[in-house]
Amino acid sequence: MNNNDTILATEDLTREFSGFVAVNGVTLRVHRGSIHALIGPNGAGKTTCFNLLTKFLAPTRGRILFKGNDITSLEPAEVARLGLVRSFQISAVFPHMTVLENVRIALQRKRGASYDFWRSTAVLKQYNARALELIEDVGLTSFVDWLAVELPYGRKRALEIATTLALDPEMLLLDEPMAGMGHEDIARISALIKRVAVGRTVLMVEHNLSVVAELSDTITVLTRGSVLAEGDYATVSANPDVREAYMGVGHA
């Protein structure tokens, strides 16, 4: 893979906690324009690795490169401004505001006018047009006037994705997007992720292996903090080491 194909890369990414090595020398290459899944059994280091990539944790050693630039020492907000945005963390959903108001605030923040509630009607209408487009993109048009707190769980996740998309990310990081969802919501959010991935790169941590199989171009399997296997779903699911690592672990 040449450098132009790689949007996010790590070199020897390592994180220790009081002598315990949670992430151990992980080298990762995420293709531009792909959906890349990070999976592994419980305790594999997925969450720690994700927190390192999104700058919520600092590595003990190693480097993180985004579009060829070293972002290892940057803060989460700085990384988000570069176009690497973590959904459900950076995105803020205000429970007692409507769907429209939530997306509009995210658009205002993107344009450097965060929380400017006193803006003129003309300016707010400018935000409204784009906000309504994003709301339609995530399938929430019929919920536009609902308060966020009143939304069903899966719809709330869709709103969180809309507020993330308002920041116009080049790369979207999804932290267990299917957690706590029923079958209907899983199908809806899977379809949504597939849609929003067009023209973007997506990296996700996900436990639901049927979702991983359906959506992912590349899968990296972690176990005990290290990369165990990598490839498409057919490759990693046939790997005897991966099968052993998942033995006795629920796959749904």
N, C-alpha and C positions, 0 to 999 in steps of 0.2 A: 504494500500500500504506500503510495507516495504521500508527501505531506499535505497536498491539497485535498486528499481524500479524508484526512483525519481532522475532525473538529475538536475533539477532546481526547487528551492522552495523559497517562500517568507513568512515572518512572520510579520504580522501587518504593511505591507508596506504603508507608508503615506508620502505625499508631500503636503505642504502648500505653497501658494504664497500670502504673505501679508494678511493673515487671511482667504484666500479662500482655501478650502481643495480640491485639484484636484484629489488626490488619497487617499482613506480613509480606512486604515486597511485591505488592500488586502492580503489574504493568498492564495497562488497559489502553485499547485503541478503539475509539468510537468513530465509525464512518459518518461523514457528512450526509444528511438526508435519510439516515436509517432509523429504525426502531430497535434499540439495543436493550436487552433485559439483563438485570443482575439478579441471580437467584441462588438459592442454597438452603440447606436445612437450618433449623433454629440454631443460633449461636455461631453462624458461619462468618459473621463480620459484615453482612450486607448493609445494615443500618449505619455502622461506623464508617464504612467506605463511602456511603452516600453523604454522610455528614462531612466527611473530608472533602469530597468533590464540590459540595455546595458551600464550603467554607464556614460551616457551623462548628467544626473542629479543626485544629491545626495539626498537621502531621508531625510525628516524631522525626521522620526523615522522608526524603523523596520529593518529587516535583509533580505539579499539575500544570498542564499546558492547555490553553483554550485558543483555538485558531493560531497556534504556533507561539503564543505569548505566555510567559510564565506568570500564573495567577496564584502561586502557592501562598504568597504573603498578603493577598488582598482580602478585604472584608466582604461579607455576603452582598451588601448593597452595591459595592463597586463591581463585583462580578455580574450582578443583575443588570447594571447599566451597560455592560459589555454585550449583553444578549443571552446570558446563561441564567435561566430563571427557574427556581424550584416552586412548583405548585404546592399549595396547602401549607407553605411556610412563609414565603415572601408575600403571597397574595393575602390580603386582609378582607374578610367578609364581615360586614357590620350587621349583626342579627336584626336590629330594629330599623333597618333601612330596606327599601324595596330592591328588587333585582336590578331595575334600571339605575337607581341611585348608586348601588354598589359598583356596577360596571362603569358608570360615569366618573366616580371618584378615582377608579384605577386609571382611566384615561387622563384625568386631570393630573394625576401623579406622574404619568409618563411624560406629560408636556411641561412638567415643572410647576404646576399650579395646584399642588395638593391641598385638599380641604378648603378650597376657595369657594365657600358657600354663597358669598355675596356677589359672585360674578354676574354680569349683565345677562338678561334673557337671551340675547343673541348669541353670546358665547356658550351658554348652557345648551342651546339648540344645536350648536355645532358639535358638542359632545354627544348629544342625544342621537344624532344620525348614526354615528359610528357605534355607539353603545347598542342601539337596536339591531345593527348588523351582527355584532358579536353575540347578542342574546339569541338571535335567530340561528346563528351558526351552532350553538350548543343546545338548541331545541327547547328554549325557555320562553318563546314568544307568548305563549298563553299564560305564563307566570310573571309577566313583566311588572305588574303592580303588586305582587305578593311581597310581604316582608320575608327576608331571608330566613328568619327563625321559623316561619310557617312552612317552609319547603320540605317535602319528603327528602329522606337522606340522599338518595341518588341524585335528585335535582339540585341539592345543595352542592354536591361535588361538581356538577356541571357548571354551577355559578362560580365556584372557585376556579375552574378551568377558564371560564370567560374572563374573570378578573386578571388571571395570569396572561391570557392572550392579549389583553388590553395593553400590557407592557411591551408587546411586539417582540417576543423572544425569538432568537435564532435557534436556540436549543432549549428544550423543555425537559425538566427533571421531575418525574412523577414518583412520589413516595407511597407505594402500596395503594394505587388508585381504587382497587376493588375491595379494600378492607371493609368488612361489615355489611356488604351488599348482598341482596337477594338476586336470584337468577335474572329477573327482568331488568334490574338496574345494571347488572354486570354486562348484559348484552347491549344495553343502551350506551354505557360509558365506553365499552370496547369499540363500538362503532364511532363514537365521538373522538376517541384517541386516534383512530385510523384516519378520520377526516382532518383533524388538526395537525397530524404529522406530515401532511402534504406540504412540501416546501420548507419543512423544518426537520430538525433532528430531535429524537426523543430517547431519553435514557430513563428506564423505570426499574424500581425494585418491586417485585410482585410475587406473591405466594401462590396465586392461582395458576397452575401450570397449563390448564386448557387455554387461558387468556394469553399466556406467554407463547404457547404454540401457535395460536391464531395470529398474533400481532407482530412477533419479533422477527427481524432479519438475522440478528446475531444474539446469542445468549452466552453470558459469562457465568460459570458456576463457581461459587466460592465455597470452601469448607475450611474450618479452622483458620480463617483469615487469609487463606492463600487461594490462588486461582487453580481449580481442579481440572476444568475443561472449558473449551470455548468452541463455538460454531453455531450452525443452525440447529433447529429443534431435533431433526432426525439424527444429527451427529451426536449431540450431547445426550439425548435420551437412550441411544444405543451404547453409550460408553459404560463399561462395567464398573468403573470407579464411581461414576455418578449414581448408578443404580444402588451401589453399596452405601454411598453417603446418604441417600434418601430412604434406605431400608427402615421401615418402621415409622417414617415421617409422613403425615398426611399430605397428599398431593393436591388437595382442593383448597 
